[in-house]
Amino acid sequence: MEPEDENKIESKKIATNVCKALGIWDTIGKKWSLLILRYLSANDNMHFNELKRLLVISSNVLAKKLKQLEKEGLITRRAIIEGSPLRVEYKLTPLAKELDAIFIGLDEWIAKWESRNKLD
């Protein structure tokens, strides 16, 4: 195979991977979604009102975002029947739990980015 052909194949692979990344980002990069996932990553599970209080978000917007994340298979919802009123808790799915390493890496990168002007 010619080197030029190999370069074209490699370029197509990169373009395909970028498109996949954009598709994933379209899901987790929407307003509130990344923050919700981050809070759930830092905690085993959280109740609706805990998330609402931390995010300072309306109930309707939070409910909509949680439904979207649940539909995408990133979080699970569990109703707690004991006691009154009914409480619902949310947690990351095992697949979404794998984002922990990305969140840790992102936190480290943010710290470097924030200190970039202090190094001069």
C-alpha positions in Angstrom: 0.0 0.0 0.0 1.2 3.5 -0.9 2.1 5.9 2.0 -0.4 8.3 0.5 -3.2 5.7 0.8 -2.1 4.9 4.4 -2.4 8.6 5.3 -5.9 8.8 3.8 -7.0 5.8 5.8 -5.5 7.2 9.0 -7.2 10.6 8.3 -10.5 8.8 8.0 -10.0 6.9 11.3 -9.2 10.2 13.0 -12.3 11.9 11.5 -14.5 9.0 12.6 -13.2 9.1 16.1 -13.7 12.9 16.3 -17.3 12.4 15.1 -17.9 9.8 17.8 -16.4 12.1 20.4 -18.7 14.9 19.3 -21.7 12.6 19.6 -20.7 11.8 23.2 -20.0 15.4 24.0 -23.5 16.3 22.6 -24.9 14.1 25.4 -22.6 15.0 28.4 -21.6 18.5 27.3 -25.1 19.9 27.5 -25.8 22.5 30.1 -26.1 20.9 33.6 -25.3 17.4 32.4 -21.6 17.5 33.2 -22.2 19.1 36.6 -24.8 16.4 37.5 -22.5 13.7 36.4 -19.6 15.3 38.4 -21.7 15.5 41.6 -22.9 11.9 41.2 -19.3 10.8 40.6 -18.2 12.4 43.8 -21.0 10.7 45.8 -22.4 7.2 45.7 -25.9 8.4 45.3 -27.8 11.6 45.7 -31.4 12.6 46.2 -33.2 14.9 43.8 -33.4 17.8 46.3 -29.7 17.5 47.1 -28.8 18.0 43.4 -31.3 20.8 43.1 -29.8 22.6 46.1 -26.2 22.2 45.0 -26.9 23.2 41.4 -29.3 26.0 42.2 -31.5 24.8 39.3 -35.3 24.6 38.8 -37.1 21.3 39.5 -38.3 21.1 35.9 -34.9 21.6 34.4 -33.3 19.1 36.8 -36.0 16.5 36.1 -35.6 16.9 32.4 -31.8 16.6 32.6 -32.0 13.5 34.9 -34.4 11.9 32.5 -32.1 12.5 29.5 -29.1 11.1 31.4 -31.1 8.1 32.5 -32.3 7.5 28.9 -28.6 7.6 27.7 -27.7 5.0 30.3 -25.5 7.2 32.4 -27.5 7.3 35.6 -30.1 5.1 37.4 -33.1 6.3 39.3 -34.4 4.4 42.3 -37.5 5.3 44.3 -37.2 4.9 48.1 -40.6 3.9 49.3 -39.8 3.9 53.0 -41.3 6.9 54.8 -43.1 9.8 53.5 -42.7 11.7 51.2 -41.5 9.5 48.4 -37.8 10.1 47.8 -35.8 9.3 44.7 -32.1 8.7 44.5 -29.8 8.8 41.5 -26.5 7.2 40.9 -24.1 6.7 38.1 -24.3 3.5 36.1 -21.1 1.3 36.0 -20.4 2.7 32.5 -20.7 6.3 33.7 -18.6 5.5 36.8 -15.7 5.0 34.4 -15.8 8.8 33.9 -14.2 9.2 37.4 -10.8 9.0 35.9 -11.7 11.6 33.3 -13.0 13.9 36.1 -9.8 13.5 38.1 -7.7 14.2 35.0 -9.9 17.2 34.2 -9.5 18.5 37.8 -5.7 18.2 37.5 -5.7 20.0 34.1 -7.9 22.8 35.4 -5.5 23.3 38.3 -2.6 23.6 35.9 -4.7 25.9 33.6 -5.6 28.2 36.5 -2.0 28.4 37.7 -0.6 29.1 34.2 -0.2 32.9 34.8 1.3 32.3 38.2 4.3 30.5 36.7 5.5 33.6 34.8 
